[in-house]
């Protein structure tokens, strides 16, 4: 994604050609996962992708990334001989101006490999870890942020345990590391000096992985069923047209069984944050954009839902209860409509529906015309779990009424895909999508943006792939 701009030195470096890579990591002295590596090789041949292996230490610092021999002639460290045929990168490498491979030498036992590394991510970076991590860092008030990602591994876990160590603390760290060890890597598609596409591949314990609907099981390739696409928060009225086009392309090309929509309606017409902003909120964002009519917002939302329904061709569409939808509930509960004659008539009807225990968002959209039964409105007290992954939470709420965060979501659900923050993140089995809007909105102007246009795909083998939309494109073509 976007990165720091280089200062003009007066010399032009050679232009970077389009290239494709698969980047993963291997522990020193560890056994390669043969089926996973066979799948990567098959993928590489089909897609013209170069495989890059990033080395990590093994069970301890004594098992270094390069082999060494002590004074008594005993050898230790280094990667398995299997990896001699691959491009093993021991140094920093520039993939293009905005994306580098870095050597941060993070211990594979570290619970969060990003700890202490974010300060040194001067561009978007990839570095070695058996955890799979992704986080966006602001780089501008309006441009795409940097992405910091860790790879996942192509080797079997190699950590201390009672069979190979007498140190109880190392057993504890090794036990945690084994539970968090992920087989995976990143597909990188370079498009010239500035642009790149980056998406994770996550393998099962057997080494099977999926990229854009194709499943690789060693040398065997088959079609993977796409259980669901979770889209970045949609926000009808503020949806970026290029992102919207890409979202529809993904629907039609990848053919998901289900799609998940967060903050589908923006609810700008009843946004309480605008009430004390006469000029910037009510005039510029309300009157000038014709955003003050609740009925008009429902009409526009229903039209968009019907277009999505056509693209889905009968697949299920889930509307997730979200904080922007809650703007309407607050508006009705506070009886703000009594001072808002413009929206009074429809608000009286919606207040009655709310009083009867119905969802005013669902009822308001149906007032504009009956929606098909495959469009499903989830409630706050409902789950939507597919392949053991929670898709029914927006991500704004934590336990006991607290706010949501990656750590609380991880402890609550263990496996989940949520939205809300607009900044994509991966932490183990906890995924957060981005937004379908521009990377800043009126209420964030002046703040550095770490928002991303990122969607998540949940495949039939239970793995999740994050797909970024860059300049309206979701993959290299």
SULJOSUL-V115375 format. One record per backbone hydrogen bond with DSSP energy under -1.0 kcal/mol. NH is the residue of the N-H (numbers start at 1). CO is the residue of the C=O. Records with the same first field share a line. If there is no record, write none. Layout:
BEGIN
NH=CO / CO
END
This chain:
BEGIN
21=188
22=50
23=186
24=52
26=54
28=56
29=78
30=27
33=154
34=32
37=33
38=34
39=35
40=36
41=37
42=38
43=39
44=40
45=41
46=42
47=43
48=44
49=44
50=20
52=22
53=87
54=24
56=26
58=63
63=60
64=62
68=76
70=74
73=70
76=68
78=64
83=80
84=81
86=83
88=86
89=53
93=101
95=99
96=99
97=193
100=124
101=93
102=126
110=107
115=112
117=114
118=114
120=117
121=118
122=120
124=98
125=147
126=100
127=149
134=426
135=148
137=146
146=137
148=135
149=125
150=133
151=127
152=129
153=182
154=25
156=31
164=161
165=161
171=167
172=168
173=169
174=170
175=171
176=172
177=173
178=174
179=175
180=176
182=130
184=153
185=201
186=23
187=199
188=21
189=197
190=19
191=195
197=189
199=187
201=185
203=183
204=208
207=204
209=216
211=214
214=211
215=222
216=209
217=220
220=217
222=215
224=213
227=458
228=458
229=258
230=456
231=260
233=434
234=262
235=263
236=264
238=235
240=436
244=240
245=241
246=242
247=243
248=244
249=245
250=246
251=247
252=248
253=249
254=250
255=251
257=226
259=316
260=229
261=318
270=267
274=271
277=274
281=277
282=277
283=278
284=279
287=282
288=283
290=287
291=286
297=293
298=294
299=295
300=296
301=297
302=298
303=299
304=300
305=301
306=302
307=303
308=304
309=305
310=306
311=307
312=308
313=309
315=312
316=257
317=374
318=259
319=376
320=261
326=322
328=325
330=326
331=327
332=328
333=329
334=330
335=332
336=331
338=335
339=336
340=337
343=340
347=343
348=344
349=345
350=346
351=347
352=348
353=349
354=350
355=351
356=352
357=354
358=353
363=359
364=360
365=361
366=362
367=363
369=366
375=372
376=317
378=319
382=379
386=389
389=386
390=415
391=384
398=402
402=399
409=405
410=406
411=407
412=408
413=409
414=410
415=413
416=429
417=390
418=431
419=394
421=419
425=432
426=134
427=430
428=132
430=427
431=416
432=425
433=418
434=454
435=452
436=233
444=441
447=444
449=140
452=422
454=452
455=467
456=230
457=465
458=228
459=463
460=225
462=459
465=457
467=455
469=453
470=473
473=470
END
